[in-house]
Amino acid sequence: MLKQFVTNNHQFRPADPEYRQVYLINGMLLGMVVIFSFFFFANLAFFALYSIALLDFIGAALAVTILRRFQLSNNVRQGAHHTVLLLGAFLLAYLYFAAPDFYSLYWLCIFPPLAFFLLGRGRGLVATILFMGLLTLLMAWRSVSWPEDSFTVESLLNVIFASVCLVLLVHYYEVSRSDVFRALATQHRQLQRLSVTDTLTGMYNRSKLDDILSQEIARSIRHQSPFSVILADLDFFKSVNDNFGHMAGDQVLMSFAGIMLQHCRELDVAGRWGGEEFLIICPHTDLAGAKLLAERIRMAVANYDFPHGKQLTVSLGIASFMRDDDASTILKRADDALYRAKGKGRNRVEM
């Protein structure tokens, strides 16, 4: 119920950029209604401060009005300005009527953080400077001083309520800051994942495969360990797009990606090289080991029932790392082997 209220009946969600402002506007207005109402009855019934009680009543009525209007309009900017204006006006009014009681000054510390949060740095600074200027003029006019007998029940209540509000505001800012950092971290992880992922198949893209291949070459040179690469190309894939449409072609590519990932070992790295071509990097694997993996994939594709109902095959070319290789030379040998497989009738593995 409370969450429904502070989000304007779920009109604002946590993902919305204005969510925290809406939350604070509703919270502050509701808090002002409660505090104004409390001090209205306290000043009326116990302290006989009728002018302050009238001010409390007006404050509560205005807070209810602004709160109701904001709940109906969902105008965040207008609600923020009204909330800051209401708080600033009543803080100055309380200081005017309560001077020279020092405890009234304690409430003033609430205004700057609220103004900065709701209005932003620019408008918040202007509002704070304006507020502090009016405060200075008012204090000079009223000759505010620190009385010797200032500790009363009313002063204690003011200090307690103002302290609670300040702590809640500081806590709210910290929660908001944490939410922003968490959202940025999540977005950063998503962007990192998208930058290395093929959007259709969910496998690594060519850019990521290039990085991994370079790392594997450096590792192989350093440790004198073998590794191999497998280039795989679906046979007659263009006919799928021509006869069944590109949606069917996308389904075929996703199914083929699933087959590759299912048969690859945990240490192998597979990704989409481009179009219907896929690359598998096989660390600690010689030609014989890579050929076994390639044959498993070839047979799995030949026996797989693709969504459009047509049997497909795949041709694969293998190359193993040699001492003087770089990324282009080992891929060139794998590509030449792939073309030999295509030239010899497809649905085969060549090295």
MIVO-411310 format. One record per residue (C-alpha): residue number from 1; residue in one letter; chain; x, y, z. Coordinates in Angstrom, 3 decimals. Layout:
BEGIN
PT / pos / code / unit / u / v / w
PT / NUM / a / A / X / Y / Z
...
! end
This chain:
BEGIN
PT / pos / code / unit / u / v / w
PT / 1 / m / A / 0.000 / 0.000 / 0.000
PT / 2 / l / A / 2.771 / 2.448 / 0.951
PT / 3 / k / A / 4.767 / 1.618 / -2.181
PT / 4 / q / A / 1.665 / 2.141 / -4.305
PT / 5 / f / A / 1.202 / 5.544 / -2.672
PT / 6 / v / A / 4.785 / 6.812 / -3.016
PT / 7 / t / A / 4.944 / 5.751 / -6.688
PT / 8 / n / A / 1.663 / 7.479 / -7.619
PT / 9 / n / A / -0.261 / 4.223 / -7.966
PT / 10 / h / A / 2.706 / 2.527 / -9.717
PT / 11 / q / A / 2.875 / 5.231 / -12.390
PT / 12 / f / A / 6.645 / 5.365 / -11.799
PT / 13 / r / A / 8.819 / 2.237 / -11.786
PT / 14 / p / A / 12.337 / 1.737 / -10.329
PT / 15 / a / A / 13.775 / 1.790 / -13.870
PT / 16 / d / A / 12.377 / 5.305 / -14.495
PT / 17 / p / A / 14.940 / 8.114 / -14.085
PT / 18 / e / A / 12.464 / 10.154 / -11.982
PT / 19 / y / A / 11.536 / 7.277 / -9.655
PT / 20 / r / A / 13.638 / 8.457 / -6.702
PT / 21 / q / A / 12.416 / 12.043 / -7.036
PT / 22 / v / A / 8.796 / 10.866 / -7.020
PT / 23 / y / A / 9.519 / 8.704 / -4.000
PT / 24 / l / A / 11.065 / 11.645 / -2.108
PT / 25 / i / A / 8.386 / 14.179 / -3.096
PT / 26 / n / A / 5.604 / 11.917 / -1.810
PT / 27 / g / A / 7.614 / 10.996 / 1.283
PT / 28 / m / A / 8.429 / 14.606 / 2.141
PT / 29 / l / A / 4.876 / 15.827 / 1.586
PT / 30 / l / A / 3.448 / 12.982 / 3.645
PT / 31 / g / A / 6.048 / 13.669 / 6.342
PT / 32 / m / A / 5.093 / 17.354 / 6.377
PT / 33 / v / A / 1.422 / 16.443 / 6.779
PT / 34 / v / A / 2.274 / 14.241 / 9.779
PT / 35 / i / A / 4.703 / 16.712 / 11.394
PT / 36 / f / A / 2.504 / 19.772 / 10.815
PT / 37 / s / A / -0.508 / 17.899 / 12.202
PT / 38 / f / A / 1.422 / 16.701 / 15.257
PT / 39 / f / A / 2.714 / 20.146 / 16.143
PT / 40 / f / A / -0.709 / 21.684 / 15.447
PT / 41 / f / A / -2.291 / 19.571 / 18.184
PT / 42 / a / A / 0.763 / 19.850 / 20.470
PT / 43 / n / A / 0.990 / 23.635 / 20.205
PT / 44 / l / A / -2.766 / 24.003 / 20.552
PT / 45 / a / A / -3.336 / 21.614 / 23.437
PT / 46 / f / A / -0.140 / 21.751 / 25.506
PT / 47 / f / A / 1.898 / 24.864 / 24.728
PT / 48 / a / A / -0.868 / 27.415 / 24.015
PT / 49 / l / A / 1.108 / 28.695 / 20.993
PT / 50 / y / A / -1.913 / 29.613 / 18.921
PT / 51 / s / A / -0.125 / 31.503 / 16.154
PT / 52 / i / A / 2.278 / 28.574 / 15.635
PT / 53 / a / A / -0.654 / 26.149 / 15.758
PT / 54 / l / A / -2.400 / 28.147 / 13.022
PT / 55 / l / A / 0.769 / 28.043 / 10.957
PT / 56 / d / A / 0.957 / 24.265 / 11.471
PT / 57 / f / A / -2.656 / 23.894 / 10.329
PT / 58 / i / A / -2.027 / 25.927 / 7.172
PT / 59 / g / A / 1.122 / 23.900 / 6.471
PT / 60 / a / A / -0.722 / 20.594 / 6.828
PT / 61 / a / A / -3.531 / 21.802 / 4.557
PT / 62 / l / A / -1.109 / 23.012 / 1.878
PT / 63 / a / A / 0.919 / 19.785 / 2.067
PT / 64 / v / A / -2.257 / 17.709 / 1.573
PT / 65 / t / A / -3.291 / 19.907 / -1.363
PT / 66 / i / A / 0.111 / 19.677 / -3.076
PT / 67 / l / A / 0.297 / 15.951 / -2.393
PT / 68 / r / A / -3.139 / 15.319 / -3.869
PT / 69 / r / A / -2.375 / 17.445 / -6.929
PT / 70 / f / A / 0.925 / 15.659 / -7.527
PT / 71 / q / A / -0.720 / 12.235 / -7.204
PT / 72 / l / A / -3.198 / 13.219 / -9.935
PT / 73 / s / A / -0.898 / 15.126 / -12.313
PT / 74 / n / A / 2.340 / 13.055 / -12.083
PT / 75 / n / A / 4.176 / 16.282 / -12.950
PT / 76 / v / A / 7.514 / 15.656 / -11.253
PT / 77 / r / A / 9.076 / 19.031 / -11.969
PT / 78 / q / A / 6.049 / 20.929 / -10.691
PT / 79 / g / A / 5.774 / 18.680 / -7.637
PT / 80 / a / A / 9.467 / 19.192 / -6.835
PT / 81 / h / A / 9.164 / 22.993 / -7.021
PT / 82 / h / A / 6.014 / 23.041 / -4.897
PT / 83 / t / A / 7.613 / 20.789 / -2.263
PT / 84 / v / A / 10.780 / 22.889 / -2.014
PT / 85 / l / A / 8.764 / 26.128 / -1.969
PT / 86 / l / A / 6.461 / 24.838 / 0.778
PT / 87 / l / A / 9.329 / 23.641 / 2.951
PT / 88 / g / A / 11.394 / 26.802 / 2.491
PT / 89 / a / A / 8.458 / 29.125 / 3.156
PT / 90 / f / A / 7.446 / 27.368 / 6.355
PT / 91 / l / A / 10.985 / 27.072 / 7.687
PT / 92 / l / A / 11.343 / 30.838 / 7.325
PT / 93 / a / A / 7.873 / 31.385 / 8.807
PT / 94 / y / A / 8.682 / 29.222 / 11.820
PT / 95 / l / A / 11.912 / 31.104 / 12.364
PT / 96 / y / A / 10.031 / 34.386 / 12.230
PT / 97 / f / A / 7.415 / 33.355 / 14.767
PT / 98 / a / A / 9.667 / 31.272 / 17.031
PT / 99 / a / A / 12.678 / 33.612 / 17.211
PT / 100 / p / A / 14.751 / 33.853 / 19.280
PT / 101 / d / A / 14.312 / 30.139 / 20.195
PT / 102 / f / A / 17.462 / 28.446 / 18.918
PT / 103 / y / A / 15.835 / 25.084 / 18.197
PT / 104 / s / A / 13.969 / 26.556 / 15.219
PT / 105 / l / A / 17.310 / 26.949 / 13.454
PT / 106 / y / A / 17.860 / 23.203 / 13.564
PT / 107 / w / A / 15.154 / 22.600 / 10.978
PT / 108 / l / A / 16.980 / 24.795 / 8.480
PT / 109 / c / A / 19.550 / 22.060 / 7.769
PT / 110 / i / A / 16.878 / 20.058 / 5.944
PT / 111 / f / A / 16.377 / 22.571 / 3.155
PT / 112 / p / A / 19.700 / 22.463 / 1.179
PT / 113 / p / A / 19.907 / 18.669 / 0.634
PT / 114 / l / A / 16.224 / 18.515 / -0.317
PT / 115 / a / A / 16.561 / 21.414 / -2.761
PT / 116 / f / A / 19.651 / 19.918 / -4.417
PT / 117 / f / A / 18.091 / 16.476 / -4.757
PT / 118 / l / A / 14.717 / 17.569 / -6.115
PT / 119 / l / A / 15.805 / 20.515 / -8.263
PT / 120 / g / A / 19.265 / 19.405 / -9.384
PT / 121 / r / A / 22.581 / 21.103 / -8.783
PT / 122 / g / A / 21.859 / 24.306 / -10.704
PT / 123 / r / A / 18.344 / 25.129 / -9.484
PT / 124 / g / A / 19.131 / 23.605 / -6.085
PT / 125 / l / A / 22.066 / 26.004 / -5.664
PT / 126 / v / A / 19.919 / 28.988 / -6.675
PT / 127 / a / A / 17.144 / 27.933 / -4.288
PT / 128 / t / A / 19.623 / 27.407 / -1.430
PT / 129 / i / A / 21.332 / 30.770 / -2.001
PT / 130 / l / A / 17.940 / 32.497 / -2.123
PT / 131 / f / A / 16.817 / 30.669 / 1.009
PT / 132 / m / A / 20.019 / 31.482 / 2.920
PT / 133 / g / A / 19.803 / 35.129 / 1.822
PT / 134 / l / A / 16.237 / 35.455 / 3.103
PT / 135 / l / A / 17.255 / 33.602 / 6.262
PT / 136 / t / A / 20.109 / 36.051 / 6.899
PT / 137 / l / A / 17.841 / 39.071 / 6.398
PT / 138 / l / A / 15.199 / 37.572 / 8.657
PT / 139 / m / A / 17.672 / 36.765 / 11.419
PT / 140 / a / A / 19.120 / 40.275 / 11.241
PT / 141 / w / A / 15.633 / 41.784 / 11.359
PT / 142 / r / A / 14.471 / 39.621 / 14.259
PT / 143 / s / A / 17.844 / 39.806 / 16.081
PT / 144 / v / A / 17.935 / 36.059 / 16.694
PT / 145 / s / A / 19.973 / 35.147 / 19.757
PT / 146 / w / A / 20.622 / 32.083 / 21.886
PT / 147 / p / A / 18.483 / 32.323 / 25.064
PT / 148 / e / A / 19.689 / 30.962 / 28.372
PT / 149 / d / A / 16.407 / 29.174 / 29.191
PT / 150 / s / A / 15.947 / 27.687 / 25.710
PT / 151 / f / A / 15.668 / 24.005 / 26.729
PT / 152 / t / A / 11.959 / 23.203 / 26.858
PT / 153 / v / A / 9.758 / 20.243 / 25.947
PT / 154 / e / A / 8.869 / 21.979 / 22.707
PT / 155 / s / A / 12.520 / 22.595 / 21.841
PT / 156 / l / A / 13.310 / 18.942 / 22.578
PT / 157 / l / A / 10.507 / 17.794 / 20.252
PT / 158 / n / A / 11.768 / 20.089 / 17.504
PT / 159 / v / A / 15.329 / 18.816 / 17.821
PT / 160 / i / A / 14.159 / 15.173 / 17.810
PT / 161 / f / A / 11.891 / 15.574 / 14.768
PT / 162 / a / A / 14.448 / 17.606 / 12.822
PT / 163 / s / A / 17.178 / 15.068 / 13.641
PT / 164 / v / A / 15.027 / 12.176 / 12.448
PT / 165 / c / A / 14.230 / 14.003 / 9.203
PT / 166 / l / A / 17.898 / 14.793 / 8.588
PT / 167 / v / A / 18.930 / 11.170 / 9.198
PT / 168 / l / A / 16.198 / 9.930 / 6.862
PT / 169 / l / A / 17.316 / 12.362 / 4.151
PT / 170 / v / A / 20.956 / 11.321 / 4.441
PT / 171 / h / A / 19.929 / 7.660 / 4.351
PT / 172 / y / A / 17.738 / 8.326 / 1.307
PT / 173 / y / A / 20.584 / 10.007 / -0.576
PT / 174 / e / A / 22.866 / 7.083 / 0.181
PT / 175 / v / A / 20.248 / 4.594 / -1.038
PT / 176 / s / A / 19.713 / 6.647 / -4.191
PT / 177 / r / A / 23.448 / 6.866 / -4.833
PT / 178 / s / A / 23.783 / 3.107 / -4.385
PT / 179 / d / A / 20.898 / 2.528 / -6.790
PT / 180 / v / A / 22.556 / 4.712 / -9.416
PT / 181 / f / A / 25.915 / 2.966 / -9.076
PT / 182 / r / A / 24.216 / -0.445 / -9.179
PT / 183 / a / A / 22.251 / 0.532 / -12.295
PT / 184 / l / A / 25.424 / 1.838 / -13.963
PT / 185 / a / A / 27.279 / -1.359 / -13.094
PT / 186 / t / A / 24.456 / -3.476 / -14.509
PT / 187 / q / A / 24.352 / -1.387 / -17.663
PT / 188 / h / A / 28.129 / -1.654 / -18.002
PT / 189 / r / A / 27.965 / -5.439 / -17.732
PT / 190 / q / A / 25.182 / -5.547 / -20.319
PT / 191 / l / A / 27.160 / -3.352 / -22.703
PT / 192 / q / A / 30.244 / -5.510 / -22.202
PT / 193 / r / A / 28.224 / -8.633 / -22.928
PT / 194 / l / A / 26.628 / -7.080 / -26.031
PT / 195 / s / A / 30.022 / -5.925 / -27.318
PT / 196 / v / A / 31.327 / -9.516 / -27.452
PT / 197 / t / A / 28.100 / -11.384 / -28.274
PT / 198 / d / A / 26.366 / -12.202 / -31.520
PT / 199 / t / A / 22.813 / -10.943 / -31.040
PT / 200 / l / A / 21.159 / -13.768 / -33.001
PT / 201 / t / A / 22.877 / -16.867 / -31.625
PT / 202 / g / A / 24.109 / -15.616 / -28.259
PT / 203 / m / A / 27.607 / -16.936 / -29.091
PT / 204 / y / A / 30.803 / -14.903 / -29.149
PT / 205 / n / A / 31.083 / -12.517 / -32.116
PT / 206 / r / A / 34.030 / -12.098 / -34.449
PT / 207 / s / A / 35.618 / -9.329 / -32.407
PT / 208 / k / A / 35.738 / -11.498 / -29.298
PT / 209 / l / A / 36.986 / -14.498 / -31.272
PT / 210 / d / A / 39.829 / -12.373 / -32.647
PT / 211 / d / A / 40.860 / -11.467 / -29.093
PT / 212 / i / A / 40.716 / -15.073 / -27.895
PT / 213 / l / A / 42.651 / -16.306 / -30.932
PT / 214 / s / A / 45.414 / -13.767 / -30.287
PT / 215 / q / A / 45.583 / -14.813 / -26.641
PT / 216 / e / A / 45.722 / -18.497 / -27.598
PT / 217 / i / A / 48.546 / -17.887 / -30.064
PT / 218 / a / A / 50.553 / -16.046 / -27.390
PT / 219 / r / A / 49.891 / -18.822 / -24.870
PT / 220 / s / A / 50.861 / -21.525 / -27.357
PT / 221 / i / A / 54.146 / -19.772 / -28.205
PT / 222 / r / A / 54.949 / -19.255 / -24.530
PT / 223 / h / A / 54.190 / -22.806 / -23.379
PT / 224 / q / A / 54.894 / -24.709 / -26.622
PT / 225 / s / A / 51.444 / -26.301 / -26.456
PT / 226 / p / A / 49.253 / -27.168 / -29.456
PT / 227 / f / A / 45.903 / -25.725 / -30.370
PT / 228 / s / A / 43.661 / -25.973 / -33.414
PT / 229 / v / A / 40.868 / -24.028 / -35.059
PT / 230 / i / A / 37.794 / -25.319 / -36.903
PT / 231 / l / A / 35.916 / -23.278 / -39.478
PT / 232 / a / A / 32.385 / -24.567 / -40.101
PT / 233 / d / A / 30.053 / -23.495 / -42.893
PT / 234 / l / A / 26.484 / -24.688 / -43.437
PT / 235 / d / A / 26.038 / -26.214 / -46.909
PT / 236 / f / A / 23.539 / -24.548 / -49.237
PT / 237 / f / A / 22.359 / -22.210 / -46.497
PT / 238 / k / A / 21.309 / -19.604 / -49.060
PT / 239 / s / A / 18.601 / -21.978 / -50.307
PT / 240 / v / A / 17.005 / -21.926 / -46.859
PT / 241 / n / A / 16.627 / -18.137 / -46.989
PT / 242 / d / A / 15.459 / -18.255 / -50.619
PT / 243 / n / A / 12.881 / -21.017 / -50.127
PT / 244 / f / A / 11.694 / -20.517 / -46.554
PT / 245 / g / A / 12.527 / -16.892 / -45.734
PT / 246 / h / A / 15.028 / -15.200 / -43.469
PT / 247 / m / A / 13.115 / -16.080 / -40.317
PT / 248 / a / A / 13.641 / -19.752 / -41.094
PT / 249 / g / A / 17.294 / -19.013 / -41.844
PT / 250 / d / A / 17.693 / -17.361 / -38.433
PT / 251 / q / A / 16.132 / -20.405 / -36.757
PT / 252 / v / A / 18.574 / -22.675 / -38.586
PT / 253 / l / A / 21.541 / -20.597 / -37.426
PT / 254 / m / A / 20.322 / -20.664 / -33.832
PT / 255 / s / A / 19.806 / -24.424 / -34.001
PT / 256 / f / A / 23.278 / -24.931 / -35.485
PT / 257 / a / A / 24.784 / -22.764 / -32.738
PT / 258 / g / A / 23.070 / -24.979 / -30.171
PT / 259 / i / A / 24.508 / -28.119 / -31.782
PT / 260 / m / A / 28.023 / -26.677 / -31.732
PT / 261 / l / A / 27.805 / -25.637 / -28.090
PT / 262 / q / A / 26.372 / -29.026 / -27.138
PT / 263 / h / A / 29.309 / -30.947 / -28.660
PT / 264 / c / A / 32.152 / -28.584 / -27.794
PT / 265 / r / A / 34.232 / -29.349 / -24.745
PT / 266 / e / A / 34.349 / -27.005 / -21.789
PT / 267 / l / A / 37.743 / -25.593 / -22.788
PT / 268 / d / A / 36.711 / -24.968 / -26.428
PT / 269 / v / A / 35.562 / -21.508 / -27.520
PT / 270 / a / A / 32.919 / -21.313 / -30.247
PT / 271 / g / A / 31.435 / -18.270 / -31.944
PT / 272 / r / A / 29.861 / -16.890 / -35.082
PT / 273 / w / A / 32.529 / -15.825 / -37.555
PT / 274 / g / A / 30.115 / -14.219 / -39.992
PT / 275 / g / A / 26.980 / -15.160 / -41.938
PT / 276 / e / A / 26.656 / -18.948 / -41.773
PT / 277 / e / A / 30.321 / -19.451 / -40.863
PT / 278 / f / A / 31.325 / -20.404 / -37.326
PT / 279 / l / A / 34.722 / -20.734 / -35.675
PT / 280 / i / A / 35.819 / -23.059 / -32.886
PT / 281 / i / A / 39.106 / -22.464 / -31.063
PT / 282 / c / A / 40.381 / -25.677 / -29.449
PT / 283 / p / A / 43.163 / -25.146 / -26.854
PT / 284 / h / A / 45.555 / -28.030 / -26.096
PT / 285 / t / A / 44.258 / -29.871 / -29.148
PT / 286 / d / A / 46.150 / -31.283 / -32.134
PT / 287 / l / A / 44.751 / -32.055 / -35.590
PT / 288 / a / A / 43.532 / -35.506 / -34.579
PT / 289 / g / A / 41.613 / -34.186 / -31.577
PT / 290 / a / A / 40.100 / -31.349 / -33.592
PT / 291 / k / A / 39.040 / -33.800 / -36.317
PT / 292 / l / A / 37.156 / -35.934 / -33.775
PT / 293 / l / A / 35.241 / -32.854 / -32.590
PT / 294 / a / A / 34.540 / -31.719 / -36.153
PT / 295 / e / A / 33.219 / -35.180 / -37.109
PT / 296 / r / A / 30.883 / -35.217 / -34.107
PT / 297 / i / A / 29.466 / -31.856 / -35.132
PT / 298 / r / A / 29.151 / -32.911 / -38.779
PT / 299 / m / A / 27.215 / -36.079 / -37.919
PT / 300 / a / A / 24.997 / -34.234 / -35.410
PT / 301 / v / A / 24.030 / -31.681 / -38.062
PT / 302 / a / A / 23.317 / -34.384 / -40.658
PT / 303 / n / A / 20.979 / -36.150 / -38.222
PT / 304 / y / A / 19.269 / -33.048 / -36.872
PT / 305 / d / A / 15.686 / -32.139 / -37.775
PT / 306 / f / A / 15.791 / -28.415 / -38.444
PT / 307 / p / A / 12.619 / -26.332 / -37.905
PT / 308 / h / A / 11.738 / -25.954 / -41.585
PT / 309 / g / A / 11.845 / -29.741 / -42.108
PT / 310 / k / A / 14.768 / -29.855 / -44.536
PT / 311 / q / A / 17.943 / -31.823 / -43.785
PT / 312 / l / A / 21.131 / -29.781 / -43.819
PT / 313 / t / A / 24.814 / -30.606 / -43.762
PT / 314 / v / A / 27.955 / -28.760 / -42.747
PT / 315 / s / A / 31.477 / -28.625 / -44.147
PT / 316 / l / A / 34.417 / -28.074 / -41.805
PT / 317 / g / A / 38.057 / -27.083 / -42.261
PT / 318 / i / A / 40.736 / -27.627 / -39.615
PT / 319 / a / A / 44.144 / -26.093 / -39.049
PT / 320 / s / A / 46.590 / -26.603 / -36.199
PT / 321 / f / A / 48.968 / -23.934 / -34.906
PT / 322 / m / A / 52.490 / -23.920 / -36.329
PT / 323 / r / A / 55.544 / -22.130 / -34.912
PT / 324 / d / A / 55.558 / -19.171 / -37.341
PT / 325 / d / A / 51.764 / -18.733 / -37.452
PT / 326 / d / A / 49.847 / -15.609 / -36.659
PT / 327 / a / A / 46.057 / -15.238 / -36.652
PT / 328 / s / A / 45.795 / -14.640 / -40.384
PT / 329 / t / A / 47.936 / -17.617 / -41.431
PT / 330 / i / A / 46.249 / -20.225 / -39.269
PT / 331 / l / A / 42.817 / -18.963 / -40.320
PT / 332 / k / A / 43.924 / -19.004 / -43.960
PT / 333 / r / A / 44.836 / -22.680 / -43.694
PT / 334 / a / A / 41.528 / -23.483 / -42.010
PT / 335 / d / A / 39.662 / -21.546 / -44.703
PT / 336 / d / A / 41.558 / -23.386 / -47.471
PT / 337 / a / A / 40.643 / -26.705 / -45.827
PT / 338 / l / A / 37.005 / -25.608 / -45.667
PT / 339 / y / A / 36.981 / -24.832 / -49.378
PT / 340 / r / A / 38.503 / -28.222 / -50.113
PT / 341 / a / A / 35.654 / -29.801 / -48.162
PT / 342 / k / A / 33.187 / -27.802 / -50.235
PT / 343 / g / A / 34.944 / -28.783 / -53.456
PT / 344 / k / A / 34.897 / -32.498 / -52.589
PT / 345 / g / A / 31.151 / -32.663 / -52.268
PT / 346 / r / A / 30.418 / -30.934 / -48.915
PT / 347 / n / A / 29.301 / -32.640 / -45.703
PT / 348 / r / A / 32.882 / -33.524 / -44.850
PT / 349 / v / A / 35.895 / -32.549 / -42.748
PT / 350 / e / A / 39.213 / -31.505 / -44.302
PT / 351 / m / A / 42.556 / -30.578 / -42.752
! end
